[in-house]
């Protein structure tokens, strides 16, 4: 009886060990693909970086950072629709992180979807009220929609947060902040 018990325990240990090793191998594979993605991006090889991040995502589909990185590569390649898709996934996985909303807003601006960009910048400002870039870029989007009052309010908010571009714009237009 004891030999059966020990044999079972040995078998259970081997099974558990193999799961543990498999998990470690999968983690190394994810990290390797992500690291290769960063390396390719640093070389300016954005299509290769996208392939590496896509492989890392296949191994870890709930890692929002991987989608964020792949979205950034798509932005570099002017694939704004693809970037928006990745940033939307970031938002789904990490809804309290303003980075996904901010990046998606930037991609929407590139596609001339100013109303959509403003909506995302609104969320960034709610999540991070001191994000001077969100105020500044929302002002630029509001300018494109003809919202002059909103544009000025956002430039003033960015200037109060020490955004030099907003301060220069307000000074140039003789508007206080």
Residue frames as a rotation matrix with the C-alpha (Angstrom) as fourth column:
UNK 1
0.567 0.823 0.000 0.00
0.823 -0.567 0.000 0.00
0.000 0.000 -1.000 0.00
UNK 2
0.477 -0.453 -0.753 2.78
0.154 -0.801 0.579 2.43
-0.865 -0.392 -0.313 0.89
UNK 3
-0.612 -0.736 0.291 4.59
0.411 0.018 0.911 1.77
-0.676 0.677 0.291 -2.39
UNK 4
-0.111 0.662 0.742 1.41
0.966 -0.102 0.236 2.68
0.232 0.743 -0.628 -4.31
UNK 5
0.790 0.396 -0.468 1.01
0.544 -0.805 0.237 5.79
-0.282 -0.442 -0.851 -2.19
UNK 6
0.060 -0.861 -0.504 4.63
0.109 -0.497 0.861 6.84
-0.992 -0.107 0.064 -2.85
UNK 7
-0.635 -0.236 0.736 4.31
0.711 0.195 0.676 6.06
-0.303 0.952 0.043 -6.54
UNK 8
0.360 0.848 0.388 1.18
0.910 -0.411 0.055 8.23
0.206 0.333 -0.920 -6.72
UNK 9
0.731 -0.135 -0.669 2.92
0.270 -0.843 0.466 11.05
-0.626 -0.521 -0.580 -4.85
UNK 10
-0.387 -0.922 0.005 5.92
0.287 -0.115 0.951 10.81
-0.876 0.370 0.309 -7.17
UNK 11
-0.403 0.334 0.852 3.62
0.913 0.079 0.401 10.89
0.066 0.939 -0.337 -10.20
UNK 12
0.696 0.711 -0.102 1.70
0.718 -0.687 0.108 13.88
0.007 -0.148 -0.989 -8.77
UNK 13
0.324 -0.666 -0.672 4.98
0.185 -0.652 0.736 15.69
-0.928 -0.363 -0.089 -8.13
UNK 14
-0.659 -0.598 0.457 6.11
0.524 0.071 0.849 15.11
-0.540 0.799 0.266 -11.72
UNK 15
0.003 0.751 0.661 2.79
0.964 -0.179 0.199 16.33
0.267 0.636 -0.724 -13.10
UNK 16
0.828 0.314 -0.465 2.83
0.477 -0.831 0.287 19.45
-0.296 -0.459 -0.837 -10.94
UNK 17
-0.035 -0.931 -0.363 6.46
0.229 -0.361 0.904 20.10
-0.973 -0.051 0.226 -11.77
UNK 18
-0.598 -0.184 0.780 5.77
0.781 0.086 0.619 19.83
-0.181 0.979 0.092 -15.48
UNK 19
0.502 0.805 0.317 2.89
0.828 -0.553 0.091 22.33
0.248 0.217 -0.944 -15.17
UNK 20
0.691 -0.306 -0.655 5.16
0.242 -0.756 0.608 24.65
-0.681 -0.579 -0.448 -13.26
UNK 21
-0.422 -0.901 0.098 7.92
0.351 -0.063 0.934 24.30
-0.836 0.428 0.343 -15.84
UNK 22
-0.236 0.421 0.876 5.42
0.964 -0.008 0.264 24.77
0.118 0.907 -0.404 -18.66
UNK 23
0.797 0.576 -0.183 4.21
0.602 -0.784 0.153 27.98
-0.055 -0.232 -0.971 -17.00
UNK 24
0.292 -0.787 -0.544 7.78
0.103 -0.539 0.836 29.21
-0.951 -0.300 -0.076 -16.64
UNK 25
-0.590 -0.511 0.625 8.51
0.634 0.185 0.751 28.36
-0.499 0.839 0.215 -20.28
UNK 26
0.215 0.752 0.623 5.39
0.947 -0.317 0.055 30.20
0.239 0.578 -0.780 -21.41
UNK 27
0.829 0.059 -0.556 6.40
0.315 -0.871 0.378 33.25
-0.462 -0.488 -0.741 -19.34
UNK 28
-0.196 -0.968 -0.156 9.89
0.199 -0.195 0.961 33.23
-0.960 0.157 0.231 -20.83
UNK 29
-0.437 0.098 0.894 8.37
0.891 0.185 0.415 32.94
-0.124 0.978 -0.168 -24.32
UNK 30
0.672 0.731 0.114 6.10
0.735 -0.678 0.014 35.96
0.087 0.074 -0.993 -23.67
UNK 31
0.629 -0.499 -0.597 8.98
0.070 -0.728 0.682 37.99
-0.775 -0.470 -0.423 -22.28
UNK 32
-0.405 -0.821 0.401 11.20
0.481 0.182 0.858 36.96
-0.778 0.541 0.321 -25.19
UNK 33
-0.116 0.442 0.889 8.66
0.977 -0.111 0.182 38.06
0.180 0.890 -0.419 -27.79
UNK 34
0.880 0.434 -0.191 7.99
0.469 -0.857 0.214 41.31
-0.071 -0.278 -0.958 -25.93
UNK 35
0.279 -0.866 -0.414 11.73
0.098 -0.403 0.910 42.00
-0.955 -0.295 -0.028 -25.63
UNK 36
-0.528 -0.437 0.728 12.19
0.728 0.208 0.653 41.23
-0.436 0.875 0.208 -29.32
UNK 37
0.403 0.766 0.501 9.32
0.895 -0.443 -0.041 43.59
0.190 0.465 -0.865 -30.09
UNK 38
0.843 -0.159 -0.514 11.04
0.126 -0.870 0.476 46.40
-0.523 -0.466 -0.714 -28.19
UNK 39
-0.169 -0.981 0.095 14.36
0.266 0.047 0.963 45.60
-0.949 0.188 0.253 -29.88
UNK 40
-0.333 0.117 0.936 12.77
0.940 0.118 0.320 45.71
-0.073 0.986 -0.149 -33.34
UNK 41
0.758 0.650 0.052 10.98
0.650 -0.760 0.019 48.95
0.051 0.019 -0.998 -32.49
UNK 42
0.543 -0.629 -0.556 14.25
0.052 -0.636 0.770 50.54
-0.838 -0.447 -0.312 -31.39
UNK 43
-0.549 -0.732 0.403 15.71
0.423 0.172 0.889 49.58
-0.721 0.659 0.215 -34.78
UNK 44
-0.449 0.466 -0.762 12.76
-0.686 -0.726 -0.039 51.21
-0.572 0.506 0.646 -36.55
UNK 45
-0.897 0.151 -0.415 11.49
-0.185 0.724 0.664 47.82
0.401 0.673 -0.622 -37.76
UNK 46
-0.548 0.737 0.395 7.89
-0.796 -0.314 -0.517 48.40
-0.257 -0.598 0.759 -36.80
UNK 47
0.324 0.671 -0.667 6.35
-0.809 0.562 0.172 45.58
0.490 0.484 0.725 -38.84
UNK 48
-0.259 -0.502 -0.825 8.71
0.063 0.844 -0.533 43.10
0.964 -0.190 -0.186 -37.17
UNK 49
-0.951 -0.054 0.303 7.91
-0.281 -0.250 -0.926 44.61
0.126 -0.967 0.223 -33.77
UNK 50
-0.081 0.995 0.050 4.20
-0.996 -0.082 0.017 44.14
0.021 -0.049 0.999 -34.47
UNK 51
0.256 0.123 -0.959 4.81
-0.364 0.931 0.022 40.46
0.895 0.344 0.283 -35.26
UNK 52
-0.683 -0.591 -0.430 6.69
0.183 0.431 -0.883 39.97
0.708 -0.682 -0.186 -32.00
UNK 53
-0.818 0.436 0.376 4.06
-0.558 -0.437 -0.706 41.76
-0.143 -0.787 0.600 -29.91
UNK 54
0.150 0.892 -0.427 1.33
-0.918 0.287 0.276 39.78
0.368 0.351 0.861 -31.69
UNK 55
-0.051 -0.255 -0.966 3.10
0.017 0.967 -0.256 36.54
0.999 -0.029 -0.045 -30.70
UNK 56
-0.954 -0.298 -0.025 3.44
0.048 -0.069 -0.996 37.73
0.296 -0.952 0.080 -27.11
UNK 57
-0.440 0.874 0.205 -0.28
-0.895 -0.409 -0.177 38.63
-0.071 -0.262 0.963 -27.09
UNK 58
0.176 0.491 -0.853 -1.15
-0.558 0.764 0.324 35.14
0.811 0.419 0.408 -28.34
UNK 59
-0.357 -0.420 -0.834 0.62
0.404 0.736 -0.543 33.77
0.842 -0.531 -0.093 -25.27
UNK 60
-0.680 0.104 -0.726 -0.74
0.685 -0.265 -0.679 36.38
-0.263 -0.959 0.109 -22.85
UNK 61
-0.395 0.571 0.720 -3.98
0.656 -0.374 0.656 37.89
0.643 0.731 -0.227 -24.19
UNK 62
0.675 0.687 -0.270 -4.81
0.669 -0.415 0.617 39.75
0.312 -0.597 -0.739 -20.95
UNK 63
-0.120 -0.802 -0.585 -1.59
0.842 -0.395 0.368 41.78
-0.526 -0.448 0.723 -20.79
UNK 64
0.812 0.578 -0.081 -2.64
0.465 -0.725 -0.509 45.32
-0.353 0.376 -0.857 -21.66
UNK 65
0.264 -0.797 -0.544 0.98
-0.320 -0.604 0.730 46.51
-0.910 -0.018 -0.415 -22.00
UNK 66
-0.556 -0.460 0.692 1.46
0.430 0.554 0.713 44.22
-0.712 0.694 -0.110 -25.00
UNK 67
0.275 0.738 0.617 -1.55
0.956 -0.142 -0.256 45.76
-0.101 0.660 -0.744 -26.78
UNK 68
0.805 -0.030 -0.592 -0.28
0.081 -0.984 0.161 49.23
-0.587 -0.178 -0.789 -25.87
UNK 69
-0.197 -0.972 -0.129 3.11
-0.173 -0.095 0.980 48.48
-0.965 0.215 -0.149 -27.41
UNK 70
-0.489 0.065 0.870 1.61
0.772 0.497 0.396 46.96
-0.407 0.865 -0.293 -30.54
UNK 71
0.632 0.772 0.068 -0.71
0.741 -0.576 -0.347 49.95
-0.228 0.270 -0.936 -30.87
UNK 72
0.486 -0.542 -0.685 2.27
-0.189 -0.831 0.524 52.29
-0.854 -0.125 -0.506 -30.68
UNK 73
-0.602 -0.713 0.360 3.94
0.170 0.326 0.930 50.38
-0.780 0.621 -0.075 -33.50
UNK 74
-0.067 0.674 0.736 0.78
0.983 0.170 -0.066 50.63
-0.170 0.719 -0.674 -35.59
UNK 75
0.793 0.279 -0.542 0.78
0.268 -0.958 -0.101 54.39
-0.547 -0.065 -0.834 -34.98
UNK 76
-0.096 -0.934 -0.344 4.35
-0.216 -0.318 0.923 54.51
-0.972 0.164 -0.171 -36.29
UNK 77
-0.809 -0.177 0.561 3.17
0.425 0.483 0.766 52.75
-0.406 0.858 -0.315 -39.44
UNK 78
-0.796 0.549 -0.255 0.16
-0.597 -0.782 0.179 55.10
-0.102 0.295 0.950 -39.82
UNK 79
-0.549 0.668 -0.502 -2.24
0.286 0.715 0.638 52.22
0.785 0.207 -0.584 -39.19
UNK 80
-0.792 0.209 0.574 -4.47
-0.546 -0.663 -0.512 54.38
0.273 -0.719 0.639 -37.04
UNK 81
0.310 0.937 -0.160 -7.50
-0.778 0.346 0.524 52.06
0.546 -0.038 0.837 -37.24
UNK 82
0.287 -0.295 -0.911 -5.36
0.280 0.936 -0.215 49.14
0.916 -0.193 0.352 -36.08
UNK 83
-0.798 -0.596 0.088 -3.93
0.140 -0.326 -0.935 51.29
0.586 -0.734 0.343 -33.28
UNK 84
-0.351 0.762 0.544 -7.44
-0.871 -0.479 0.108 52.27
0.343 -0.436 0.832 -32.18
UNK 85
0.544 0.538 -0.644 -8.38
-0.321 0.843 0.432 48.59
0.775 -0.028 0.631 -32.03
UNK 86
-0.152 -0.685 -0.712 -5.37
0.554 0.538 -0.635 47.82
0.819 -0.491 0.298 -29.83
UNK 87
-0.896 -0.186 0.404 -5.94
-0.171 -0.695 -0.698 50.82
0.411 -0.695 0.591 -27.58
UNK 88
0.078 0.981 0.177 -9.60
-0.826 -0.036 0.563 49.83
0.559 -0.190 0.807 -27.22
UNK 89
0.454 -0.008 -0.891 -8.39
0.237 0.965 0.112 46.44
0.859 -0.263 0.440 -25.98
UNK 90
-0.688 -0.720 -0.094 -6.08
0.354 -0.219 -0.909 48.22
0.634 -0.659 0.405 -23.49
UNK 91
-0.586 0.543 0.602 -9.11
-0.705 -0.707 -0.049 50.16
0.399 -0.453 0.797 -22.22
UNK 92
0.463 0.783 -0.416 -11.16
-0.484 0.616 0.621 46.98
0.743 -0.086 0.664 -21.89
UNK 93
0.245 -0.462 -0.852 -8.38
0.561 0.784 -0.264 45.29
0.790 -0.414 0.452 -19.90
UNK 94
-0.521 -0.506 -0.688 -7.37
0.852 -0.348 -0.390 48.35
-0.042 -0.790 0.612 -17.84
UNK 95
0.228 0.753 0.617 -10.32
0.784 -0.518 0.342 50.79
0.577 0.406 -0.708 -17.75
UNK 96
0.883 0.088 -0.461 -8.83
0.401 -0.653 0.643 52.92
-0.245 -0.752 -0.612 -14.94
UNK 97
-0.140 -0.989 -0.054 -5.54
0.675 -0.135 0.725 53.51
-0.724 0.065 0.686 -16.78
UNK 98
0.543 0.422 -0.726 -5.63
-0.109 -0.822 -0.559 56.84
-0.833 0.383 -0.400 -18.64
UNK 99
-0.469 -0.850 -0.239 -2.84
-0.369 -0.057 0.928 55.77
-0.802 0.524 -0.287 -21.04
UNK 100
-0.599 0.306 0.740 -5.17
0.675 0.690 0.260 53.68
-0.431 0.656 -0.620 -23.19
UNK 101
0.520 0.850 -0.086 -7.68
0.711 -0.487 -0.507 56.51
-0.473 0.203 -0.857 -23.55
UNK 102
0.352 -0.467 -0.811 -4.94
-0.292 -0.878 0.379 59.05
-0.890 0.103 -0.445 -24.26
UNK 103
-0.709 -0.686 0.163 -3.32
-0.100 0.327 0.940 56.90
-0.698 0.650 -0.301 -26.93
UNK 104
-0.295 0.685 0.666 -6.66
0.898 0.438 -0.052 56.13
-0.327 0.583 -0.744 -28.54
UNK 105
0.644 0.503 -0.576 -7.49
0.342 -0.863 -0.372 59.85
-0.685 0.043 -0.728 -28.57
UNK 106
-0.146 -0.787 -0.599 -4.22
-0.432 -0.494 0.755 60.57
-0.890 0.369 -0.268 -30.37
UNK 107
-0.826 -0.121 0.551 -5.03
0.358 0.642 0.678 57.92
-0.436 0.757 -0.487 -33.00
UNK 108
0.168 0.965 0.200 -8.54
0.899 -0.067 -0.432 59.33
-0.403 0.253 -0.879 -33.43
UNK 109
0.445 -0.090 -0.891 -7.10
-0.116 -0.992 0.042 62.81
-0.888 0.084 -0.452 -33.98
UNK 110
-0.651 -0.753 -0.099 -4.86
-0.248 0.088 0.965 61.39
-0.718 0.652 -0.244 -36.70
UNK 111
-0.689 0.485 0.539 -8.02
0.717 0.567 0.407 60.04
-0.108 0.666 -0.738 -38.36
UNK 112
-0.872 0.307 0.382 -9.73
-0.175 -0.924 0.341 63.44
0.458 0.230 0.859 -38.00
UNK 113
0.095 0.874 -0.477 -12.25
0.541 0.357 0.762 61.97
0.836 -0.331 -0.438 -35.55
UNK 114
-0.659 -0.448 0.604 -12.09
-0.123 -0.728 -0.675 65.02
0.742 -0.519 0.424 -33.30
UNK 115
0.237 0.819 0.523 -15.34
-0.811 -0.130 0.570 64.32
0.534 -0.559 0.634 -31.46
UNK 116
0.812 0.016 -0.583 -14.13
0.160 0.955 0.250 60.82
0.561 -0.296 0.773 -30.61
UNK 117
-0.238 -0.967 -0.093 -10.75
0.522 -0.046 -0.851 62.18
0.819 -0.251 0.516 -29.53
UNK 118
-0.415 0.146 0.898 -12.41
-0.574 -0.808 -0.134 64.77
0.706 -0.571 0.419 -27.28
UNK 119
0.692 0.722 0.014 -14.49
-0.504 0.469 0.725 62.05
0.517 -0.509 0.688 -25.64
UNK 120
0.548 -0.566 -0.615 -11.34
0.610 0.774 -0.170 60.05
0.573 -0.282 0.770 -24.85
UNK 121
-0.526 -0.731 0.434 -9.47
0.230 -0.614 -0.755 63.14
0.819 -0.297 0.491 -23.63
UNK 122
0.147 0.671 0.727 -12.45
-0.704 -0.445 0.553 63.83
0.695 -0.593 0.407 -21.33
UNK 123
0.910 0.183 -0.372 -11.93
0.064 0.825 0.562 60.42
0.409 -0.535 0.739 -19.77
UNK 124
-0.003 -0.982 -0.187 -8.19
0.689 0.134 -0.712 61.02
0.725 -0.131 0.676 -19.41
UNK 125
-0.487 -0.166 0.857 -8.85
-0.273 -0.904 -0.330 64.30
0.830 -0.395 0.395 -17.59
UNK 126
0.591 0.737 0.329 -11.35
-0.602 0.132 0.787 62.58
0.537 -0.663 0.522 -15.26
UNK 127
0.845 -0.290 -0.450 -8.84
0.418 0.883 0.215 59.82
0.334 -0.370 0.867 -14.45
UNK 128
-0.085 -0.952 -0.294 -5.81
0.987 -0.120 0.104 62.12
-0.134 -0.282 0.950 -14.33
UNK 129
0.799 0.599 -0.048 -6.81
0.590 -0.797 -0.126 65.77
-0.113 0.072 -0.991 -13.71
UNK 130
0.485 -0.701 -0.523 -3.18
-0.238 -0.681 0.693 66.93
-0.841 -0.212 -0.497 -13.89
UNK 131
-0.014 -0.458 0.889 -2.48
0.778 0.554 0.297 65.49
-0.628 0.696 0.349 -17.33
UNK 132
-0.037 -0.048 -0.998 -1.39
-0.186 -0.981 0.054 68.68
-0.982 0.187 0.028 -19.07
UNK 133
-0.940 -0.323 -0.106 -0.97
-0.172 0.184 0.968 66.92
-0.293 0.928 -0.229 -22.44
UNK 134
-0.492 0.835 0.245 -4.60
0.861 0.508 -0.004 65.80
-0.128 0.209 -0.969 -22.36
UNK 135
0.306 0.584 -0.752 -5.78
0.444 -0.786 -0.430 69.39
-0.842 -0.202 -0.500 -21.82
UNK 136
-0.338 -0.550 -0.764 -3.43
-0.410 -0.644 0.645 70.70
-0.847 0.532 -0.008 -24.52
UNK 137
-0.993 -0.076 0.092 -4.39
0.040 0.515 0.856 68.07
-0.112 0.854 -0.508 -27.10
UNK 138
-0.203 0.979 0.024 -8.08
0.911 0.197 -0.362 68.35
-0.359 -0.052 -0.932 -26.25
UNK 139
0.130 0.176 -0.976 -7.77
-0.009 -0.984 -0.179 72.10
-0.991 0.032 -0.126 -26.95
UNK 140
-0.762 -0.474 -0.442 -6.32
-0.445 -0.113 0.889 71.30
-0.471 0.873 -0.125 -30.37
UNK 141
-0.800 0.540 0.260 -9.18
0.600 0.718 0.353 68.88
0.004 0.438 -0.899 -31.08
UNK 142
0.084 0.862 -0.500 -11.75
0.725 -0.397 -0.562 71.45
-0.683 -0.316 -0.659 -29.91
UNK 143
-0.320 -0.278 -0.906 -10.17
-0.343 -0.857 0.384 73.99
-0.883 0.434 0.179 -32.24
UNK 144
-0.995 -0.096 -0.040 -10.83
-0.076 0.410 0.909 71.60
-0.071 0.907 -0.415 -35.15
UNK 145
-0.440 0.898 0.010 -14.50
0.897 0.438 0.061 71.31
0.051 0.036 -0.998 -34.13
UNK 146
-0.269 0.305 0.914 -14.94
0.280 -0.883 0.377 75.09
0.922 0.357 0.152 -33.85
UNK 147
0.693 0.484 -0.535 -15.32
0.623 -0.029 0.781 75.07
0.363 -0.874 -0.322 -30.06
UNK 148
0.048 -0.711 0.702 -13.41
0.116 -0.694 -0.711 78.32
0.992 0.116 0.049 -29.45
UNK 149
0.427 0.179 0.886 -14.52
-0.780 -0.423 0.461 78.74
0.457 -0.888 -0.041 -25.83
UNK 150
0.987 -0.029 0.157 -13.65
-0.052 0.871 0.488 75.12
-0.151 -0.490 0.858 -24.97
UNK 151
0.499 -0.855 0.141 -10.30
0.578 0.206 -0.790 75.48
0.646 0.475 0.597 -26.71
UNK 152
0.022 -0.481 0.877 -9.39
-0.351 -0.825 -0.443 78.51
0.936 -0.298 -0.187 -24.59
UNK 153
0.688 0.297 0.662 -10.53
-0.718 0.146 0.681 76.84
0.106 -0.943 0.314 -21.37
UNK 154
0.940 -0.340 0.020 -8.33
0.336 0.936 0.107 73.82
-0.056 -0.094 0.994 -22.12
UNK 155
0.215 -0.895 0.391 -5.32
0.416 -0.279 -0.866 75.92
0.884 0.349 0.312 -23.09
UNK 156
0.200 -0.086 0.976 -5.75
-0.700 -0.709 0.081 77.80
0.685 -0.700 -0.202 -19.81
UNK 157
0.917 0.161 0.366 -5.93
-0.377 0.653 0.657 74.53
-0.133 -0.740 0.660 -17.85
UNK 158
0.700 -0.714 0.026 -2.79
0.651 0.623 -0.434 73.23
0.294 0.321 0.900 -19.59
UNK 159
0.116 -0.661 0.741 -1.01
0.017 -0.745 -0.667 76.54
0.993 0.090 -0.075 -18.96
UNK 160
0.534 0.156 0.831 -1.86
-0.781 -0.287 0.555 76.39
0.325 -0.945 -0.031 -15.25
UNK 161
0.924 -0.227 0.308 -0.20
0.069 0.891 0.448 72.98
-0.377 -0.393 0.839 -15.25
UNK 162
0.213 -0.903 -0.374 2.89
-0.409 -0.430 0.805 74.60
-0.887 -0.019 -0.461 -16.83
UNK 163
0.353 -0.084 0.932 2.50
0.781 0.575 -0.244 73.42
-0.516 0.814 0.268 -20.42
UNK 164
-0.462 -0.642 -0.612 4.89
0.247 -0.756 0.606 75.71
-0.852 0.129 0.507 -22.33
UNK 165
-0.858 0.176 0.482 2.99
0.486 -0.025 0.874 75.41
0.166 0.984 -0.064 -25.64
UNK 166
0.180 0.981 -0.072 -0.29
0.925 -0.144 0.350 76.40
0.333 -0.130 -0.934 -24.00
UNK 167
0.244 -0.163 -0.956 1.36
0.612 -0.739 0.282 79.28
-0.752 -0.654 -0.081 -22.17
UNK 168
-0.795 -0.596 -0.115 2.91
0.254 -0.498 0.829 80.52
-0.551 0.629 0.548 -25.42
UNK 169
-0.548 0.665 0.507 -0.41
0.714 0.055 0.698 80.26
0.436 0.745 -0.505 -27.28
UNK 170
0.441 0.755 -0.486 -2.26
0.898 -0.373 0.234 82.20
-0.004 -0.539 -0.842 -24.57
UNK 171
-0.062 -0.559 -0.827 0.46
0.422 -0.765 0.486 84.86
-0.905 -0.319 0.283 -24.40
UNK 172
-0.900 -0.301 0.316 0.46
0.383 -0.201 0.901 85.20
-0.208 0.932 0.296 -28.20
UNK 173
-0.341 0.873 0.348 -3.31
0.618 -0.070 0.783 85.67
0.708 0.482 -0.516 -28.15
UNK 174
-0.756 -0.061 0.652 -3.28
-0.323 -0.831 -0.452 88.03
0.570 -0.552 0.609 -25.13
UNK 175
0.447 0.872 -0.201 -5.36
-0.267 0.345 0.900 85.68
0.854 -0.349 0.387 -23.00
UNK 176
-0.226 -0.517 0.826 -4.66
-0.940 -0.105 -0.324 85.32
0.254 -0.850 -0.462 -19.28
UNK 177
0.102 0.260 -0.960 -4.56
0.030 0.964 0.264 82.09
0.994 -0.056 0.091 -17.41
